[in-house]
Amino acid sequence: MNTAAALNPVIAQLGRRLRLAVIGGGPGSFIGPQHRQAARTDDRFEIVAGALSSDPQASVAAGRALGLDPQRCYPDAMALLAAEAARPDGADAVAIMTPNHLHFPQVMAALEHGFDVICDKPMTNTLDEAEALRAKVQASGRVFCLTHNYSGYPLVRQARAMVAAGELGEVRMVQVEYVQGGRAKPGPGRTAWKSDPARGGASLVLGDIGTHAHQLLRYITGLEVAEVAADVGCAVPERTAHDVAGALLRMGNGARGSFWVTQAAAGMENGLRIRVCGALGTLEWAQEHPQQLLFKPLDAPAQIRTPRGSGTLPLALRSSRIAAGHPEGYHEALANLYADAAEAIAARRSGQPVDPLALYFPTEHDGWMGVRFVDAMLRSSQAGGVWTRAS
């Protein structure tokens, strides 16, 4: 992406950067700084307002510490939405990175006030909320981006484009796993709210990382998970919040698959991996080695695809910023979602067409499908692992 002002599609359409307000992600947050950096990476947004903490005084102080206008450092999300909607120079969009249980009321309120929305995953904690929010987004006409950041990696997009182009033939088998070790020890972990079902959702591991693995599978293959036969539970003794989940999958086209996620694998870091096997070859990608996509065609030598390397397809090409051989990772992948969402927001506001390649970010539909998947996994597990409809 070239971020020079003359080539910036947002500035070209609107004559200025989009104004962004941020909700959540204040002191002590891991994800907040990642979102703010991603929003600024391609120069499509400027952060103008914030409500960064559930504590009103801490919220205002955190906004001032970021250098925001003191008049636009708000004590809470609802105050921010009301005040920014009333300003002639108010925010165009809001980015929400609060605990899971707040996503639904805050996104609904943001849409009511007319804002486009960027929201951290999972979209909601319950299926009823997901269905209501999906309907609200579609009725509003606003842009909604759900930050499943792994779909922003250049080689994930390369894999999607290769599958769509038929280079693998019909998809026949899929495997996806997301293996972490951060909760291998007893106790609630660094973010205790995630272990509280009222705030983190009915399943810690499925809401936290299972939705990522599910979305990655759907994103690359273009297929829906039709049915699951699942086992969800706790590997660490005396723990009540789920830390492991596995399932056999039946995909919408009849392909078979497997799914495994855990946060209790001692010594593991961030082992998100996927393998897609088609009639003509297999693709393999691992998040801890994101600069390599393995392509193993039938009856031909294996290939290693790299960002901007030989054979790079347009969707992947627009997702890299620097020359081949220079590593890009987590921050840049999240920034791709922000950049794409910005182009869609600018197009909506200006009435001008958007580059079709900017429309490959996760939306309210993906969020709804993710919550449906979690619901199906839990129902299947509670019934002893019986095959259960997921889509």
C-alpha positions in Angstrom: 0.0 0.0 0.0 1.3 3.5 -0.8 0.2 5.9 1.9 1.4 9.1 0.2 -1.4 11.6 0.5 -2.0 11.9 -3.3 -2.6 8.2 -3.5 -4.5 7.7 -0.3 -8.0 6.7 -1.4 -9.6 8.1 1.7 -8.1 11.5 1.3 -8.7 11.4 -2.4 -12.4 10.8 -1.8 -13.1 12.9 1.3 -10.2 15.4 1.2 -9.2 14.5 4.7 -8.5 11.5 7.0 -11.4 9.8 8.7 -12.0 10.8 12.2 -11.9 7.9 14.6 -13.1 7.6 18.2 -11.8 4.7 20.3 -13.8 2.9 23.1 -11.9 0.7 25.5 -8.3 -0.4 25.2 -6.9 1.8 27.9 -4.3 1.3 30.6 -3.2 -2.3 30.9 -4.9 -3.4 27.7 -2.9 -5.5 25.2 -5.3 -5.0 22.3 -5.9 -1.3 22.7 -2.4 -0.1 21.5 -2.5 -2.7 18.7 -5.8 -1.2 17.4 -4.6 2.4 17.7 -1.3 1.7 15.9 -3.2 -0.2 13.2 -5.6 2.7 12.7 -2.7 5.0 12.0 -0.5 2.8 10.0 -1.8 3.7 6.5 -2.7 7.3 7.3 -6.4 6.8 6.6 -7.6 7.6 10.2 -6.8 10.2 12.8 -7.8 9.4 16.4 -9.8 12.3 17.7 -11.7 11.1 20.8 -11.7 8.3 23.4 -13.4 6.6 26.2 -10.7 4.2 27.2 -11.6 2.7 30.6 -14.7 1.6 32.6 -13.5 3.9 35.4 -14.6 7.5 34.4 -11.5 9.3 35.9 -9.1 6.7 34.4 -10.9 7.0 31.1 -10.4 10.8 30.9 -6.8 10.6 32.1 -5.9 7.9 29.6 -7.3 10.0 26.8 -5.2 13.0 27.8 -2.1 10.7 28.1 -2.6 9.9 24.4 -2.6 13.6 23.6 -6.3 13.8 22.7 -8.2 17.1 23.1 -9.2 17.2 26.8 -12.7 18.1 25.7 -12.9 14.9 23.7 -11.7 12.6 26.5 -14.9 11.1 27.8 -15.8 9.3 31.0 -17.7 6.5 29.2 -18.8 5.2 25.9 -22.3 6.5 25.9 -21.1 10.1 26.7 -18.6 9.8 23.8 -21.3 8.6 21.3 -23.7 11.3 22.2 -21.2 14.2 22.2 -19.3 13.1 19.0 -22.6 12.7 17.1 -23.5 16.3 18.0 -20.3 17.9 16.9 -19.9 19.3 13.4 -16.4 17.9 13.4 -17.3 14.7 15.3 -15.9 11.2 14.7 -16.9 9.4 11.5 -16.4 6.0 13.0 -15.8 4.3 16.3 -13.5 1.4 17.2 -14.7 -0.8 20.1 -12.2 -3.0 22.0 -14.0 -3.5 25.3 -14.8 -6.8 27.1 -17.0 -9.1 25.1 -20.3 -8.4 27.0 -20.1 -4.7 26.1 -19.8 -5.2 22.3 -23.5 -5.7 21.7 -24.8 -2.6 23.6 -22.0 -0.4 22.4 -22.2 -1.3 18.8 -26.0 -1.0 18.8 -25.7 2.5 20.3 -22.9 3.5 17.9 -25.2 2.5 14.9 -28.1 4.4 16.5 -25.9 7.5 16.5 -25.0 7.0 12.9 -21.4 5.8 13.2 -19.5 3.2 11.1 -18.0 0.6 13.4 -14.9 -1.4 13.8 -15.2 -4.0 16.6 -13.0 -6.5 18.2 -14.1 -10.2 18.2 -16.2 -12.1 19.1 -19.0 -9.9 17.9 -21.3 -10.8 20.8 -21.6 -13.4 23.6 -25.0 -14.9 22.6 -26.6 -16.0 19.4 -29.7 -13.8 20.0 -27.5 -10.8 20.3 -25.5 -11.7 17.2 -28.7 -12.1 15.1 -30.0 -8.7 16.4 -26.8 -6.9 15.7 -26.4 -8.4 12.2 -29.9 -7.2 11.4 -29.2 -3.7 12.8 -26.0 -3.3 10.8 -27.7 -4.3 7.6 -30.7 -2.0 8.2 -28.4 0.9 9.1 -26.3 0.8 5.9 -23.2 1.5 7.9 -19.9 -0.3 7.5 -19.1 -2.9 10.2 -15.6 -4.4 10.4 -14.9 -7.3 12.8 -11.2 -7.4 13.6 -10.3 -11.1 13.0 -6.8 -9.8 12.3 -5.4 -13.1 10.9 -7.4 -12.6 7.7 -5.2 -9.5 7.1 -2.0 -11.4 6.7 -0.8 -11.3 3.0 -0.3 -15.0 2.7 -3.7 -15.8 4.2 -5.1 -13.6 1.5 -2.9 -15.3 -1.0 -4.3 -18.7 0.1 -7.9 -17.4 -0.2 -7.2 -16.1 -3.7 -5.5 -19.4 -4.8 -8.5 -21.5 -3.5 -10.9 -19.1 -5.3 -8.9 -19.3 -8.5 -9.3 -23.1 -8.5 -5.6 -23.8 -8.0 -6.4 -26.5 -5.3 -9.4 -27.9 -7.2 -12.4 -28.9 -5.1 -11.6 -28.7 -1.3 -11.8 -32.2 0.2 -10.2 -31.9 3.6 -9.4 -29.1 6.1 -7.5 -29.0 9.4 -7.2 -26.0 11.7 -5.7 -25.6 15.1 -5.0 -22.7 17.5 -2.7 -23.9 20.3 -1.7 -21.5 23.1 -0.1 -22.1 26.6 -1.1 -19.0 28.4 -3.5 -20.8 30.7 -1.5 -24.0 31.3 -1.3 -23.1 35.0 -4.3 -23.1 37.3 -6.0 -19.7 37.9 -7.9 -17.1 35.9 -4.9 -15.8 33.9 -4.0 -12.2 33.2 -7.5 -11.1 32.1 -9.8 -12.5 34.7 -13.0 -11.1 33.1 -12.6 -13.6 30.3 -13.2 -16.4 32.7 -16.5 -14.9 33.8 -19.3 -16.3 31.6 -21.3 -13.1 32.1 -18.6 -11.0 30.6 -16.4 -13.4 28.5 -19.2 -15.6 27.1 -20.3 -19.2 27.6 -16.9 -20.7 26.5 -13.6 -18.9 27.2 -11.5 -20.9 24.7 -14.1 -20.8 21.9 -14.9 -17.1 22.2 -11.2 -16.1 22.7 -9.4 -18.1 20.0 -11.9 -20.6 18.6 -13.7 -17.9 16.7 -10.3 -16.9 15.1 -9.7 -20.5 13.9 -13.2 -20.8 12.6 -13.1 -17.5 10.7 -9.7 -18.4 9.2 -11.0 -21.7 7.9 -14.0 -20.0 6.3 -12.0 -17.1 5.0 -9.5 -19.3 3.1 -11.8 -22.0 1.9 -14.9 -19.9 1.2 -16.9 -22.8 2.7 -19.2 -22.9 5.7 -19.0 -25.5 8.5 -22.2 -27.4 8.1 -22.0 -29.7 11.1 -19.8 -30.4 14.1 -19.2 -33.3 16.4 -17.6 -31.6 19.4 -15.9 -32.0 22.8 -15.5 -28.8 24.8 -14.1 -28.7 28.4 -11.2 -28.1 30.7 -7.8 -29.7 30.6 -6.4 -28.0 33.7 -7.8 -29.6 36.9 -10.3 -27.6 39.0 -10.8 -25.0 36.2 -14.4 -24.2 35.2 -13.8 -21.9 32.2 -13.2 -23.9 29.0 -9.6 -24.2 28.0 -9.8 -26.9 25.3 -12.2 -27.7 22.4 -12.0 -30.1 19.5 -14.4 -31.2 16.8 -14.8 -33.2 13.6 -16.2 -31.0 10.9 -18.4 -31.5 7.9 -18.2 -28.6 5.4 -20.9 -27.3 3.2 -19.5 -29.0 0.1 -19.1 -32.4 1.8 -15.4 -31.9 2.7 -14.3 -33.4 6.0 -12.3 -31.5 8.6 -10.9 -31.2 12.1 -10.7 -28.4 14.6 -8.6 -28.1 17.8 -8.1 -25.1 20.0 -6.6 -24.8 23.5 -5.0 -22.3 25.8 -3.6 -24.9 28.2 -0.8 -26.5 26.1 2.3 -25.9 28.3 5.1 -24.2 26.5 3.1 -23.2 23.4 2.9 -19.6 22.3 0.5 -18.7 19.4 0.3 -21.8 17.3 -2.5 -21.0 14.8 -2.1 -23.4 11.8 -4.3 -24.4 8.9 -4.0 -27.1 6.1 -6.4 -27.1 3.2 -6.3 -30.2 0.9 -8.0 -30.1 -2.5 -8.2 -32.4 -5.5 -5.2 -30.7 -7.1 -3.0 -29.9 -4.1 -2.6 -28.7 -0.5 -1.9 -25.4 1.2 -0.3 -25.0 4.6 0.1 -21.8 6.7 1.3 -21.1 10.3 0.9 -17.8 12.0 4.2 -18.1 13.8 5.9 -18.3 10.4 3.6 -16.0 8.5 6.1 -15.2 5.6 5.7 -18.7 4.1 2.7 -20.4 2.4 3.4 -23.9 1.4 1.7 -25.1 -1.8 2.1 -28.8 -2.6 0.5 -29.4 -6.0 -0.4 -32.9 -7.2 2.3 -34.6 -9.2 4.6 -31.5 -9.0 7.4 -30.2 -6.7 6.3 -28.3 -3.6 6.4 -24.6 -3.7 7.0 -21.8 -1.1 5.0 -18.7 -1.7 6.2 -15.4 0.0 4.7 -11.9 0.2 5.3 -10.1 -3.1 7.1 -13.2 -4.4 6.6 -14.9 -7.6 2.9 -15.9 -8.2 1.5 -13.3 -5.8 -2.2 -12.6 -6.6 -3.7 -9.1 -6.4 -5.6 -9.6 -3.1 -2.3 -10.5 -1.4 -0.3 -7.9 -3.3 -2.3 -5.0 -1.9 -1.8 -6.4 1.6 2.0 -5.9 1.7 3.6 -2.5 2.1 7.3 -3.2 1.5 9.6 -5.1 -0.8 9.7 -8.9 -0.9 11.9 -10.5 1.8 11.1 -7.9 4.5 9.0 -9.4 7.2 5.5 -8.1 8.1 3.3 -9.5 10.9 0.6 -9.0 13.4 0.5 -5.2 13.4 0.4 -5.0 9.7 -2.3 -7.6 9.3 -4.5 -5.7 11.7 -3.7 -2.5 9.9 -4.9 -4.1 6.6 -8.4 -4.5 8.2 -8.4 -0.9 9.3 -7.2 0.3 5.8 -9.8 -1.7 4.0 -12.6 -0.6 6.4 -11.5 3.0 5.9 -11.8 2.7 2.1 -15.3 1.2 2.5 -16.3 4.0 4.9 -15.0 6.7 2.7 -16.8 5.2 -0.3 -20.1 5.1 1.6 -19.7 8.7 2.8 -18.6 10.1 -0.6 -21.0 8.0 -2.7 -18.0 7.0 -4.9 -17.1 3.4 -5.8 -14.8 1.4 -3.6 -11.9 -0.9 -4.9 -13.4 -4.4 -4.8 -10.2 -5.7 -3.2 -10.9 -3.5 -0.2 -14.0 -5.5 0.7 -12.4 -8.7 2.0 -12.5 -7.7 5.7 -14.7 -9.7 8.2 -18.2 -8.2 8.6 -21.3 -8.7 10.7 -22.1 -11.8 8.7 -18.8 -13.4 9.8 -19.4 -12.3 13.4 -22.8 -14.0 13.3 -21.4 -17.2 11.8 -18.8 -17.3 14.5 -21.3 -17.1 17.3 -23.4 -19.7 15.5 -20.4 -22.0 15.4 -19.7 -21.5 19.1 -23.3 -22.3 19.9 -23.3 -25.4 17.8 -20.0 -26.6 19.4 -21.5 -26.2 22.9 -24.7 -27.9 22.0 -22.9 -30.8 20.4 -20.5 -31.3 23.3 -23.4 -31.1 25.9 -25.2 -33.8 23.9 -22.1 -36.1 24.0 -20.5 -35.1 20.7 -23.5 -35.8 18.4 -23.4 -34.2 14.9 -25.0 -30.8 15.2 -25.9 -28.2 12.6 -23.6 -25.2 12.6 -24.9 -23.2 9.6 
